[in-house]
Amino acid sequence: MSVLIYLLPMALGLGLTGLVGFMWTLRSGQYDDLDGAAVRVLSDDDLAKH
């Protein structure tokens, strides 16, 4: 039972760190254009330049 004294704060700290990281990515706009990257992969624009 004494292990819970160490594991519980560590688990809460890691969860909070993950939540803060996720919130940071939301605020920085990482998920704004989800379809743009999928369309850019299929584009042949770079082949016409050669």
Backbone as XML, in Angstrom:
<?xml version="1.0"?>
<chain id="A" units="angstrom">
  <residue number="1" name="MET">
    <atom name="N" x="0.808" y="-1.205" z="0.000"/>
    <atom name="CA" x="0.000" y="0.000" z="0.000"/>
    <atom name="C" x="0.848" y="1.265" z="0.000"/>
  </residue>
  <residue number="2" name="SER">
    <atom name="N" x="2.066" y="1.174" z="0.516"/>
    <atom name="CA" x="2.903" y="2.377" z="0.544"/>
    <atom name="C" x="3.376" y="2.761" z="-0.860"/>
  </residue>
  <residue number="3" name="VAL">
    <atom name="N" x="3.276" y="1.833" z="-1.811"/>
    <atom name="CA" x="3.670" y="2.140" z="-3.186"/>
    <atom name="C" x="2.702" y="3.150" z="-3.801"/>
  </residue>
  <residue number="4" name="LEU">
    <atom name="N" x="1.451" y="3.115" z="-3.366"/>
    <atom name="CA" x="0.457" y="4.055" z="-3.890"/>
    <atom name="C" x="0.815" y="5.499" z="-3.579"/>
  </residue>
  <residue number="5" name="ILE">
    <atom name="N" x="1.549" y="5.716" z="-2.517"/>
    <atom name="CA" x="1.960" y="7.074" z="-2.161"/>
    <atom name="C" x="2.842" y="7.656" z="-3.260"/>
  </residue>
  <residue number="6" name="TYR">
    <atom name="N" x="3.599" y="6.812" z="-3.943"/>
    <atom name="CA" x="4.469" y="7.273" z="-5.020"/>
    <atom name="C" x="3.791" y="7.200" z="-6.384"/>
  </residue>
  <residue number="7" name="LEU">
    <atom name="N" x="3.033" y="6.129" z="-6.616"/>
    <atom name="CA" x="2.463" y="5.924" z="-7.937"/>
    <atom name="C" x="1.302" y="6.857" z="-8.249"/>
  </residue>
  <residue number="8" name="LEU">
    <atom name="N" x="0.482" y="7.154" z="-7.292"/>
    <atom name="CA" x="-0.673" y="8.017" z="-7.540"/>
    <atom name="C" x="-0.261" y="9.423" z="-7.958"/>
  </residue>
  <residue number="9" name="PRO">
    <atom name="N" x="0.643" y="10.107" z="-7.264"/>
    <atom name="CA" x="1.069" y="11.435" z="-7.741"/>
    <atom name="C" x="1.804" y="11.374" z="-9.087"/>
  </residue>
  <residue number="10" name="MET">
    <atom name="N" x="2.566" y="10.306" z="-9.314"/>
    <atom name="CA" x="3.242" y="10.179" z="-10.603"/>
    <atom name="C" x="2.244" y="10.010" z="-11.737"/>
  </residue>
  <residue number="11" name="ALA">
    <atom name="N" x="1.216" y="9.204" z="-11.539"/>
    <atom name="CA" x="0.197" y="9.000" z="-12.560"/>
    <atom name="C" x="-0.580" y="10.290" z="-12.818"/>
  </residue>
  <residue number="12" name="LEU">
    <atom name="N" x="-0.921" y="11.004" z="-11.771"/>
    <atom name="CA" x="-1.622" y="12.278" z="-11.948"/>
    <atom name="C" x="-0.737" y="13.298" z="-12.652"/>
  </residue>
  <residue number="13" name="GLY">
    <atom name="N" x="0.533" y="13.320" z="-12.313"/>
    <atom name="CA" x="1.459" y="14.254" z="-12.953"/>
    <atom name="C" x="1.635" y="13.958" z="-14.433"/>
  </residue>
  <residue number="14" name="LEU">
    <atom name="N" x="1.766" y="12.678" z="-14.786"/>
    <atom name="CA" x="1.909" y="12.323" z="-16.193"/>
    <atom name="C" x="0.626" y="12.616" z="-16.974"/>
  </residue>
  <residue number="15" name="GLY">
    <atom name="N" x="-0.507" y="12.346" z="-16.374"/>
    <atom name="CA" x="-1.778" y="12.655" z="-17.032"/>
    <atom name="C" x="-1.958" y="14.142" z="-17.244"/>
  </residue>
  <residue number="16" name="LEU">
    <atom name="N" x="-1.589" y="14.927" z="-16.246"/>
    <atom name="CA" x="-1.684" y="16.378" z="-16.369"/>
    <atom name="C" x="-0.718" y="16.904" z="-17.424"/>
  </residue>
  <residue number="17" name="THR">
    <atom name="N" x="0.465" y="16.325" z="-17.493"/>
    <atom name="CA" x="1.436" y="16.724" z="-18.510"/>
    <atom name="C" x="0.907" y="16.422" z="-19.910"/>
  </residue>
  <residue number="18" name="GLY">
    <atom name="N" x="0.302" y="15.270" z="-20.094"/>
    <atom name="CA" x="-0.288" y="14.929" z="-21.383"/>
    <atom name="C" x="-1.439" y="15.844" z="-21.749"/>
  </residue>
  <residue number="19" name="LEU">
    <atom name="N" x="-2.251" y="16.196" z="-20.785"/>
    <atom name="CA" x="-3.369" y="17.099" z="-21.032"/>
    <atom name="C" x="-2.878" y="18.488" z="-21.407"/>
  </residue>
  <residue number="20" name="VAL">
    <atom name="N" x="-1.868" y="18.983" z="-20.713"/>
    <atom name="CA" x="-1.306" y="20.296" z="-21.032"/>
    <atom name="C" x="-0.690" y="20.279" z="-22.432"/>
  </residue>
  <residue number="21" name="GLY">
    <atom name="N" x="0.000" y="19.202" z="-22.778"/>
    <atom name="CA" x="0.573" y="19.096" z="-24.119"/>
    <atom name="C" x="-0.492" y="19.081" z="-25.197"/>
  </residue>
  <residue number="22" name="PHE">
    <atom name="N" x="-1.576" y="18.367" z="-24.963"/>
    <atom name="CA" x="-2.674" y="18.323" z="-25.924"/>
    <atom name="C" x="-3.332" y="19.684" z="-26.063"/>
  </residue>
  <residue number="23" name="MET">
    <atom name="N" x="-3.556" y="20.361" z="-24.950"/>
    <atom name="CA" x="-4.154" y="21.699" z="-25.011"/>
    <atom name="C" x="-3.245" y="22.677" z="-25.755"/>
  </residue>
  <residue number="24" name="TRP">
    <atom name="N" x="-1.930" y="22.532" z="-25.582"/>
    <atom name="CA" x="-0.974" y="23.400" z="-26.289"/>
    <atom name="C" x="-1.065" y="23.179" z="-27.799"/>
  </residue>
  <residue number="25" name="THR">
    <atom name="N" x="-1.187" y="21.910" z="-28.230"/>
    <atom name="CA" x="-1.299" y="21.653" z="-29.661"/>
    <atom name="C" x="-2.614" y="22.187" z="-30.225"/>
  </residue>
  <residue number="26" name="LEU">
    <atom name="N" x="-3.670" y="22.151" z="-29.438"/>
    <atom name="CA" x="-4.930" y="22.728" z="-29.900"/>
    <atom name="C" x="-4.812" y="24.225" z="-30.087"/>
  </residue>
  <residue number="27" name="ARG">
    <atom name="N" x="-4.192" y="24.908" z="-29.139"/>
    <atom name="CA" x="-4.068" y="26.369" z="-29.224"/>
    <atom name="C" x="-3.102" y="26.812" z="-30.315"/>
  </residue>
  <residue number="28" name="SER">
    <atom name="N" x="-2.110" y="25.976" z="-30.643"/>
    <atom name="CA" x="-1.142" y="26.377" z="-31.661"/>
    <atom name="C" x="-1.626" y="26.061" z="-33.073"/>
  </residue>
  <residue number="29" name="GLY">
    <atom name="N" x="-2.775" y="25.434" z="-33.217"/>
    <atom name="CA" x="-3.361" y="25.207" z="-34.535"/>
    <atom name="C" x="-2.868" y="23.967" z="-35.238"/>
  </residue>
  <residue number="30" name="GLN">
    <atom name="N" x="-2.440" y="22.968" z="-34.515"/>
    <atom name="CA" x="-1.936" y="21.745" z="-35.136"/>
    <atom name="C" x="-3.032" y="20.973" z="-35.866"/>
  </residue>
  <residue number="31" name="TYR">
    <atom name="N" x="-4.274" y="21.121" z="-35.470"/>
    <atom name="CA" x="-5.365" y="20.325" z="-36.026"/>
    <atom name="C" x="-6.313" y="21.154" z="-36.891"/>
  </residue>
  <residue number="32" name="ASP">
    <atom name="N" x="-5.878" y="22.301" z="-37.370"/>
    <atom name="CA" x="-6.761" y="23.176" z="-38.132"/>
    <atom name="C" x="-7.049" y="22.642" z="-39.530"/>
  </residue>
  <residue number="33" name="ASP">
    <atom name="N" x="-6.046" y="22.138" z="-40.229"/>
    <atom name="CA" x="-6.212" y="21.720" z="-41.617"/>
    <atom name="C" x="-5.902" y="20.233" z="-41.748"/>
  </residue>
  <residue number="34" name="LEU">
    <atom name="N" x="-6.856" y="19.389" z="-41.417"/>
    <atom name="CA" x="-6.634" y="17.951" z="-41.467"/>
    <atom name="C" x="-6.719" y="17.405" z="-42.887"/>
  </residue>
  <residue number="35" name="ASP">
    <atom name="N" x="-7.515" y="18.010" z="-43.747"/>
    <atom name="CA" x="-7.669" y="17.512" z="-45.111"/>
    <atom name="C" x="-6.589" y="18.022" z="-46.048"/>
  </residue>
  <residue number="36" name="GLY">
    <atom name="N" x="-5.946" y="19.107" z="-45.726"/>
    <atom name="CA" x="-4.939" y="19.691" z="-46.604"/>
    <atom name="C" x="-3.749" y="18.782" z="-46.827"/>
  </residue>
  <residue number="37" name="ALA">
    <atom name="N" x="-3.266" y="18.138" z="-45.801"/>
    <atom name="CA" x="-2.110" y="17.254" z="-45.937"/>
    <atom name="C" x="-2.460" y="16.034" z="-46.783"/>
  </residue>
  <residue number="38" name="ALA">
    <atom name="N" x="-3.657" y="15.528" z="-46.662"/>
    <atom name="CA" x="-4.065" y="14.370" z="-47.453"/>
    <atom name="C" x="-4.160" y="14.723" z="-48.928"/>
  </residue>
  <residue number="39" name="VAL">
    <atom name="N" x="-4.580" y="15.932" z="-49.233"/>
    <atom name="CA" x="-4.693" y="16.354" z="-50.624"/>
    <atom name="C" x="-3.318" y="16.660" z="-51.198"/>
  </residue>
  <residue number="40" name="ARG">
    <atom name="N" x="-2.421" y="17.221" z="-50.411"/>
    <atom name="CA" x="-1.070" y="17.553" z="-50.895"/>
    <atom name="C" x="-0.281" y="16.298" z="-51.248"/>
  </residue>
  <residue number="41" name="VAL">
    <atom name="N" x="-0.532" y="15.192" z="-50.581"/>
    <atom name="CA" x="0.171" y="13.952" z="-50.895"/>
    <atom name="C" x="-0.185" y="13.485" z="-52.299"/>
  </residue>
  <residue number="42" name="LEU">
    <atom name="N" x="-1.417" y="13.678" z="-52.707"/>
    <atom name="CA" x="-1.879" y="13.210" z="-54.005"/>
    <atom name="C" x="-1.568" y="14.176" z="-55.144"/>
  </residue>
  <residue number="43" name="SER">
    <atom name="N" x="-1.048" y="15.338" z="-54.840"/>
    <atom name="CA" x="-0.774" y="16.350" z="-55.853"/>
    <atom name="C" x="0.439" y="15.970" z="-56.690"/>
  </residue>
  <residue number="44" name="ASP">
    <atom name="N" x="0.365" y="16.224" z="-58.000"/>
    <atom name="CA" x="1.467" y="15.949" z="-58.923"/>
    <atom name="C" x="2.176" y="17.220" z="-59.348"/>
  </residue>
  <residue number="45" name="ASP">
    <atom name="N" x="2.033" y="18.303" z="-58.615"/>
    <atom name="CA" x="2.633" y="19.575" z="-59.011"/>
    <atom name="C" x="4.147" y="19.514" z="-59.065"/>
  </residue>
  <residue number="46" name="ASP">
    <atom name="N" x="4.776" y="18.781" z="-58.190"/>
    <atom name="CA" x="6.232" y="18.740" z="-58.164"/>
    <atom name="C" x="6.807" y="17.926" z="-59.338"/>
  </residue>
  <residue number="47" name="LEU">
    <atom name="N" x="6.021" y="17.045" z="-59.933"/>
    <atom name="CA" x="6.501" y="16.266" z="-61.064"/>
    <atom name="C" x="6.541" y="17.089" z="-62.351"/>
  </residue>
  <residue number="48" name="ALA">
    <atom name="N" x="5.701" y="18.074" z="-62.491"/>
    <atom name="CA" x="5.641" y="18.895" z="-63.698"/>
    <atom name="C" x="6.830" y="19.859" z="-63.787"/>
  </residue>
  <residue number="49" name="LYS">
    <atom name="N" x="7.483" y="20.172" z="-62.700"/>
    <atom name="CA" x="8.589" y="21.129" z="-62.689"/>
    <atom name="C" x="9.858" y="20.539" z="-63.245"/>
  </residue>
  <residue number="50" name="HIS">
    <atom name="N" x="10.023" y="19.233" z="-63.283"/>
    <atom name="CA" x="11.275" y="18.614" z="-63.724"/>
    <atom name="C" x="11.359" y="18.464" z="-65.180"/>
  </residue>
</chain>
